[in-house]
Amino acid sequence: MISDISYFEDDDEKLKKIEQDYRKGDLLTGELKKMAIALLQEYVMEFQERRKAVTDEVLNQYMTPRKLEWGGNPNSTASSHNSAKPTEAVRDS
């Protein structure tokens, strides 16, 4: 149950306290389930709101086939000696 809550709860300190309280017996399983249900209901509600915002125009734009253009990774950290072409590397063997 705690693993389920950890998926939806972003606050690590709060999660740690929940786990400690549960292990000590200060937090009962029923209370833990209520917490999980509340977090899940909040997640589902936010998902439903985002889903309502998707219009036919947005959907059509998303589904329209388009050419993908890849210009390489602008943040590449590869050094120049590792940038040999694959055919050049094969010749050495």
C-alpha positions in Angstrom: 0.0 0.0 0.0 2.8 2.4 0.8 4.4 1.7 -2.6 1.1 2.8 -4.2 1.1 6.0 -2.2 4.7 6.6 -3.1 3.8 6.7 -6.8 1.4 9.6 -6.3 2.9 11.4 -3.4 5.8 13.7 -4.4 6.8 14.9 -0.9 9.5 12.5 0.3 9.3 13.7 3.9 5.6 13.2 4.1 6.0 9.7 2.6 8.7 8.9 5.1 6.5 10.0 8.0 3.5 7.9 6.6 5.8 4.8 6.5 7.2 5.4 10.0 3.7 5.9 11.4 2.4 2.8 9.7 5.3 0.7 10.9 4.8 2.0 14.5 1.1 1.2 14.4 0.1 4.9 14.7 -1.5 4.7 11.2 -3.9 1.9 10.5 -4.3 0.1 7.2 -7.8 1.6 6.7 -6.3 5.1 7.1 -3.6 4.2 4.7 -6.2 3.1 2.2 -8.1 6.3 2.6 -4.9 8.3 1.8 -4.3 6.2 -1.3 -7.8 6.6 -2.5 -7.7 10.4 -2.0 -4.4 10.6 -3.9 -5.8 8.5 -6.7 -9.0 10.4 -6.9 -7.0 13.7 -7.2 -4.9 12.2 -10.0 -7.9 10.9 -11.9 -9.7 14.3 -11.6 -6.7 16.1 -13.0 -6.5 13.6 -15.8 -10.2 14.1 -16.7 -9.8 17.9 -16.7 -6.8 17.6 -19.1 -8.7 15.2 -21.3 -11.6 17.6 -21.5 -9.2 20.2 -22.8 -8.4 18.1 -25.9 -10.4 19.4 -28.8 -10.9 17.9 -32.2 -8.4 20.4 -33.5 -5.8 19.3 -31.1 -6.5 15.6 -31.8 -6.3 16.2 -35.6 -3.1 18.1 -35.2 -1.6 15.3 -33.2 -2.8 12.5 -35.5 -1.7 14.3 -38.8 1.3 12.5 -40.3 4.3 14.8 -40.6 7.9 14.4 -41.5 10.2 14.2 -38.6 13.3 16.3 -38.8 16.2 15.4 -36.5 19.0 17.9 -36.3 21.2 16.0 -33.9 21.6 16.5 -30.2 22.6 20.2 -29.6 23.8 19.1 -26.1 26.1 16.3 -27.2 29.2 15.8 -25.1 30.9 13.2 -27.4 34.5 13.9 -28.0 35.9 14.4 -31.5 37.9 11.1 -31.4 34.7 9.1 -30.8 33.1 10.7 -33.9 34.6 8.4 -36.5 32.2 7.0 -39.1 31.2 3.4 -38.6 32.9 2.4 -41.8 36.2 3.9 -40.7 36.0 2.0 -37.4 35.4 -1.3 -39.3 38.5 -0.9 -41.5 40.8 -1.1 -38.5 39.7 -4.6 -37.6 
